[in-house]
Amino acid sequence: MRAPVLHALRGAALGLVAGLPLGASEPAAPSGQPLEFVEVIAEELPEGPLLRYRYVAPEAGTLTFEAREADFAHLCQAHALPHARAAGQEPARIVVSLAEAPVAFAVYDPDVAQFFEAYRIEDGRCIWEPF
């Protein structure tokens, strides 16, 4: 039952959020790893919109935990949140995901390392929330 709702919201999000120009270049990461913005997937939660920002980060699996965490925080604060707001969205939460290679949403691939972090949005800031 949830998949059709997510699919419908995903289509709306792609039209309203992901369709917004991101600028001339891909987002930068403090670690220096190359990044490719893939998509935004929206889901409505009781506390408000959840936006999932997905990136391909070929070096994500080779980074230290600290370097990867700095990239997550930076992507939420400096890329995802401004991008959402420029599209007129005020998310309650943002999930940032990094995958070493393109993978369809919610698909497990044992050959591709995938990492996720969740943030609640409070006072214009991304606040890390453990899963």
C-alpha positions in Angstrom: 0.0 0.0 0.0 2.8 2.4 0.8 4.6 2.0 -2.5 1.9 3.6 -4.7 1.7 6.6 -2.3 5.4 7.0 -2.4 5.4 6.6 -6.1 2.8 9.4 -6.5 4.7 11.7 -4.1 7.9 10.9 -5.8 6.5 12.1 -9.1 5.3 15.3 -7.4 8.6 15.8 -5.8 10.5 15.3 -9.0 8.3 17.9 -10.6 8.6 20.5 -7.8 12.0 19.8 -6.2 14.3 17.8 -8.5 13.3 19.9 -11.5 14.8 23.0 -10.0 18.2 23.8 -11.5 21.1 22.9 -9.3 23.6 25.2 -10.8 26.5 24.7 -13.2 28.3 22.0 -11.2 27.6 19.1 -9.0 27.7 19.7 -5.2 31.0 19.7 -3.5 32.0 17.4 -0.6 34.4 18.4 2.2 36.2 15.1 1.6 36.9 16.1 -2.0 35.2 12.9 -3.3 33.4 13.3 -6.6 29.6 13.5 -6.3 26.7 13.2 -8.7 23.3 14.4 -7.6 20.8 11.7 -8.6 17.3 12.6 -7.4 14.9 13.8 -4.7 12.2 11.5 -3.4 9.4 13.0 -1.3 7.3 11.3 1.3 4.7 12.9 3.5 5.0 12.0 7.2 2.7 13.0 10.1 5.2 15.6 11.2 5.7 17.0 7.7 7.5 16.4 4.4 10.5 14.0 4.3 12.8 14.6 1.3 15.4 12.0 0.3 18.4 13.5 -1.5 20.3 10.7 -3.3 23.9 11.0 -4.6 26.4 8.8 -6.3 29.7 9.0 -4.5 32.1 6.4 -6.0 34.6 6.8 -3.1 32.0 6.7 -0.2 33.1 3.2 0.9 36.8 4.1 1.1 36.3 7.2 3.2 36.8 7.3 7.0 33.7 7.5 9.1 34.6 11.1 10.0 35.1 12.2 6.4 31.8 10.6 5.3 29.9 12.2 8.2 31.3 15.6 7.3 30.1 15.1 3.7 26.6 14.1 4.9 26.2 17.2 7.2 27.5 19.5 4.4 25.2 18.0 1.8 22.2 18.5 4.0 23.0 22.0 5.0 24.7 23.5 1.9 22.9 21.6 -0.9 19.7 19.8 0.0 18.1 22.3 2.4 18.7 25.4 0.1 17.6 23.3 -2.9 14.3 22.4 -1.2 13.7 25.9 -0.1 14.4 27.4 -3.5 11.7 25.0 -4.8 9.2 26.3 -2.1 9.5 23.2 0.1 9.9 23.3 3.9 10.9 19.8 4.8 10.6 18.4 8.3 13.3 15.9 7.6 16.0 15.3 5.0 17.7 11.9 4.4 21.0 12.1 2.5 22.2 8.9 0.8 25.5 8.1 -0.8 26.0 5.1 -3.0 29.2 4.0 -4.7 27.3 3.5 -8.0 23.7 4.2 -9.3 21.2 1.9 -7.6 17.4 2.1 -7.9 15.7 3.5 -4.8 15.0 0.8 -2.1 17.0 -1.8 -4.0 19.7 -3.8 -2.3 22.8 -4.5 -4.4 25.5 -6.4 -2.5 28.2 -5.0 -4.8 27.4 -1.4 -4.1 28.1 0.2 -0.7 25.2 2.5 0.4 25.2 5.0 3.3 22.3 7.0 4.8 21.9 9.8 7.4 18.7 11.5 8.6 18.4 15.1 9.7 15.5 17.0 11.2 15.2 20.6 10.1 15.1 23.0 13.1 15.7 26.8 13.0 17.0 26.6 9.5 19.6 23.9 10.4 20.1 20.2 9.6 20.2 18.4 13.0 21.5 14.8 12.8 19.1 12.1 13.9 20.3 8.6 14.5 18.2 5.9 12.7 
